[in-house]
């Protein structure tokens, strides 16, 4: 609702230690392992009953280990990531006795605020290990929510359009459903 403030802190952990081709595991010749810890501060503020602004402030800690030609290589970085602002507009509200769900559109911009030039031993750390991307990216979401008795059913279509960041590197676009 209007003037409603909600602050939330989430923690995410991801460990990548396998290589996949199609739906099968394949050899990981460099015995490469990547671990990512992400703390995400989310700030939601209601501008009206149907409009909300959402801010995201991430903090990353990333580590990579691998063995290449007999050498054990370790890279790590940590710091604030790229901040994002989103605007959510609910254009349809579920009404008692009606079959349709609440529907909203969300648009967002991720700004290149995170550090993207971390070095280790005088060498630039690879872009996927940097806390920031160096790019301005855009998010578009269509979201639906249906209340069923004491449960909620949520569904989203999301497209993140990523642009080229620093060091001539561009992460791929993301489509989720």
Secondary structure as UniProt FT lines:
FT   TURN            2..3
FT   STRAND          5..16
FT   STRAND          19..21
FT   TURN            22..23
FT   STRAND          24..26
FT   TURN            29..30
FT   STRAND          33..46
FT   STRAND          51..68
FT   TURN            69..70
FT   STRAND          71..80
FT   STRAND          84..92
FT   TURN            96..97
FT   STRAND          102..110
FT   STRAND          119..120
FT   TURN            121..122
FT   STRAND          123..124
FT   HELIX           127..129
FT   STRAND          137..148
FT   TURN            149..150
FT   STRAND          151..161
FT   HELIX           166..168
FT   STRAND          174..176
//
